[in-house]
Amino acid sequence: MPIFGLKIIGSNGILEVNDYNADLKMKSGKSYTWFRHDLNDNVKFLLGDPEYYREDEVFTNSILNGTKAEPSFKTAAKVDYIIDKAKKEAEIERA
């Protein structure tokens, strides 16, 4: 299962963050761990992988409220088109 994470090394310690928790290890020897539920990330439901839960909530709310969800399929298609064009241009420049 892929997990997104960041590791930040600073002058006073190391902070590691992923989809589930944040770990802070200080050079002084102290260390702290916070889990998602400790950070007041009150998601009403979780359908599928962690990277989709906010999108699920926005989509459901758009249906219940009769509003348009963003990004929409049309917006996403435009972004994909621009990414594809950029990749093709990069390939042409490398050739």
Phi and psi in degrees as a GROMACS rama.xvg file:
@    title "Ramachandran Plot"
@    xaxis  label "Phi"
@    yaxis  label "Psi"
@TYPE xy
-68.4996  140.972  PRO-2
-129.404  132.559  ILE-3
-86.6255  136.188  PHE-4
-151.802  158.447  GLY-5
-130.037  146.591  LEU-6
-128.333  121.452  LYS-7
-117.055  121.637  ILE-8
-104.527  117.72  ILE-9
-118.545  178.853  GLY-10
-69.2261  -21.8772  SER-11
-106.016  -2.85308  ASN-12
159.521  -164.79  GLY-13
-126.186  133.585  ILE-14
-115.995  123.453  LEU-15
-119.621  129.232  GLU-16
-129.947  138.166  VAL-17
-140.367  -167.205  ASN-18
-64.0325  -17.4886  ASP-19
-116.238  -30.7142  TYR-20
-156.138  169.544  ASN-21
-127.16  130.006  ALA-22
-117.85  128.562  ASP-23
-118.457  120.211  LEU-24
-116.659  111.464  LYS-25
-85.2286  150.341  MET-26
-64.8235  -21.0681  LYS-27
-72.2515  -8.83985  SER-28
103.833  -17.3473  GLY-29
-74.4317  146.769  LYS-30
-141.777  149.934  SER-31
-135.262  145.981  TYR-32
-132.88  130.605  THR-33
-120.406  135.736  TRP-34
-101.726  160.771  PHE-35
-49.5389  -46.1345  ARG-36
-66.9252  -19.3582  HIS-37
-78.3621  -15.8441  ASP-38
-99.7685  17.6221  LEU-39
56.1435  34.1348  ASN-40
-88.7864  78.4797  ASP-41
-85.851  80.061  ASN-42
-83.0228  131.795  VAL-43
-71.4924  -28.909  LYS-44
-157.559  162.716  PHE-45
-133.602  107.05  LEU-46
-110.437  113.724  LEU-47
85.1132  -157.936  GLY-48
-70.2907  158.686  ASP-49
-55.7597  -33.3127  PRO-50
-71.2555  -5.74321  GLU-51
-109.648  -7.90163  TYR-52
-64.4674  -38.1943  TYR-53
-69.8987  -38.0254  ARG-54
-63.0835  -38.7149  GLU-55
-61.0622  -42.8384  ASP-56
-66.4857  -43.6732  GLU-57
-62.5067  -44.3941  VAL-58
-61.8404  -46.9969  PHE-59
-62.8253  -44.2691  THR-60
-63.5292  -35.4311  ASN-61
-65.1293  -35.5003  SER-62
-70.0381  -46.9676  ILE-63
-64.2787  -34.8855  LEU-64
-95.4241  -4.03618  ASN-65
67.9658  31.0333  GLY-66
-111.938  169.556  THR-67
-90.3477  128.376  LYS-68
-79.5171  137.943  ALA-69
-124.033  134.954  GLU-70
-75.1564  144.532  PRO-71
-90.5506  174.773  SER-72
-60.688  -40.445  PHE-73
-63.5133  -45.2749  LYS-74
-61.8127  -45.1357  THR-75
-62.6262  -38.8455  ALA-76
-63.6193  -39.4792  ALA-77
-63.621  -43.1373  LYS-78
-62.6002  -45.4846  VAL-79
-59.5062  -40.1314  ASP-80
-61.4697  -45.6132  TYR-81
-64.7449  -41.1598  ILE-82
-62.7799  -43.8176  ILE-83
-61.357  -42.4903  ASP-84
-62.8162  -42.6644  LYS-85
-63.2723  -41.3444  ALA-86
-62.8135  -43.2682  LYS-87
-64.1991  -40.1961  LYS-88
-63.1242  -41.1055  GLU-89
-63.4116  -39.4337  ALA-90
-65.2984  -39.6327  GLU-91
-64.1679  -42.7444  ILE-92
-66.9519  -32.4668  GLU-93
-72.9963  -26.726  ARG-94
